[in-house]
Amino acid sequence: MLIRRIEQFLHETGMPWTKFGRLATHDPRFVQDLRNGRSPRPETESRVEHFMNTYRRTRRAA
């Protein structure tokens, strides 16, 4: 499930959930909406996965 992967990402990075939503989807409520049962579109899920992967690669390279 996407929300589990996001929660793990937030734990690993220490990023606030509102910042994650703004950066990944331009929606600061995105994570809260997922926690409340929202189902993202496949395109949004792909964009979020891409954001998390890119962020992790960038942090490792720094």
C-alpha positions as YAML, in Angstrom:
chain: A
units: angstrom
residues:
- id: 1
  name: MET
  ca: [0.00, 0.00, 0.00]
- id: 2
  name: LEU
  ca: [1.19, 3.46, -0.84]
- id: 3
  name: ILE
  ca: [0.46, 4.93, 2.58]
- id: 4
  name: ARG
  ca: [2.73, 2.35, 4.25]
- id: 5
  name: ARG
  ca: [5.58, 3.22, 1.91]
- id: 6
  name: ILE
  ca: [5.01, 6.93, 2.55]
- id: 7
  name: GLU
  ca: [4.93, 6.42, 6.33]
- id: 8
  name: GLN
  ca: [8.22, 4.52, 6.11]
- id: 9
  name: PHE
  ca: [9.71, 7.32, 3.98]
- id: 10
  name: LEU
  ca: [8.56, 9.94, 6.50]
- id: 11
  name: HIS
  ca: [10.11, 7.94, 9.32]
- id: 12
  name: GLU
  ca: [13.41, 7.51, 7.44]
- id: 13
  name: THR
  ca: [13.73, 11.14, 6.43]
- id: 14
  name: GLY
  ca: [12.06, 12.94, 9.32]
- id: 15
  name: MET
  ca: [10.09, 14.96, 6.78]
- id: 16
  name: PRO
  ca: [6.78, 16.40, 8.02]
- id: 17
  name: TRP
  ca: [3.75, 14.91, 6.25]
- id: 18
  name: THR
  ca: [2.54, 18.33, 5.07]
- id: 19
  name: LYS
  ca: [5.90, 19.10, 3.45]
- id: 20
  name: PHE
  ca: [5.87, 15.69, 1.77]
- id: 21
  name: GLY
  ca: [2.43, 16.39, 0.33]
- id: 22
  name: ARG
  ca: [3.47, 19.81, -0.96]
- id: 23
  name: LEU
  ca: [6.65, 18.52, -2.59]
- id: 24
  name: ALA
  ca: [5.26, 15.27, -4.00]
- id: 25
  name: THR
  ca: [1.76, 16.30, -5.09]
- id: 26
  name: HIS
  ca: [1.38, 20.05, -4.44]
- id: 27
  name: ASP
  ca: [-1.25, 19.09, -1.84]
- id: 28
  name: PRO
  ca: [-0.26, 19.54, 1.82]
- id: 29
  name: ARG
  ca: [-3.24, 17.40, 2.90]
- id: 30
  name: PHE
  ca: [-2.35, 14.45, 0.65]
- id: 31
  name: VAL
  ca: [-0.92, 12.20, 3.39]
- id: 32
  name: GLN
  ca: [-3.74, 12.99, 5.80]
- id: 33
  name: ASP
  ca: [-6.28, 12.20, 3.09]
- id: 34
  name: LEU
  ca: [-4.58, 8.83, 2.46]
- id: 35
  name: ARG
  ca: [-4.63, 8.12, 6.18]
- id: 36
  name: ASN
  ca: [-8.37, 8.79, 6.08]
- id: 37
  name: GLY
  ca: [-8.95, 6.30, 3.26]
- id: 38
  name: ARG
  ca: [-8.41, 8.29, 0.07]
- id: 39
  name: SER
  ca: [-7.27, 6.20, -2.90]
- id: 40
  name: PRO
  ca: [-4.88, 8.00, -5.23]
- id: 41
  name: ARG
  ca: [-5.07, 7.71, -8.99]
- id: 42
  name: PRO
  ca: [-2.42, 5.47, -10.58]
- id: 43
  name: GLU
  ca: [-0.70, 8.53, -12.08]
- id: 44
  name: THR
  ca: [-0.47, 10.17, -8.66]
- id: 45
  name: GLU
  ca: [0.86, 6.99, -7.09]
- id: 46
  name: SER
  ca: [3.58, 6.81, -9.77]
- id: 47
  name: ARG
  ca: [4.49, 10.46, -9.21]
- id: 48
  name: VAL
  ca: [4.77, 9.91, -5.44]
- id: 49
  name: GLU
  ca: [6.94, 6.80, -5.89]
- id: 50
  name: HIS
  ca: [9.17, 8.74, -8.29]
- id: 51
  name: PHE
  ca: [9.47, 11.59, -5.78]
- id: 52
  name: MET
  ca: [10.49, 9.25, -2.95]
- id: 53
  name: ASN
  ca: [13.04, 7.40, -5.09]
- id: 54
  name: THR
  ca: [14.57, 10.62, -6.41]
- id: 55
  name: TYR
  ca: [14.72, 12.15, -2.93]
- id: 56
  name: ARG
  ca: [16.48, 9.09, -1.54]
- id: 57
  name: ARG
  ca: [19.03, 9.05, -4.39]
- id: 58
  name: THR
  ca: [19.72, 12.75, -3.90]
- id: 59
  name: ARG
  ca: [20.27, 12.33, -0.16]
- id: 60
  name: ARG
  ca: [22.66, 9.42, -0.69]
- id: 61
  name: ALA
  ca: [24.68, 11.37, -3.23]
- id: 62
  name: ALA
  ca: [25.05, 14.39, -0.93]
...
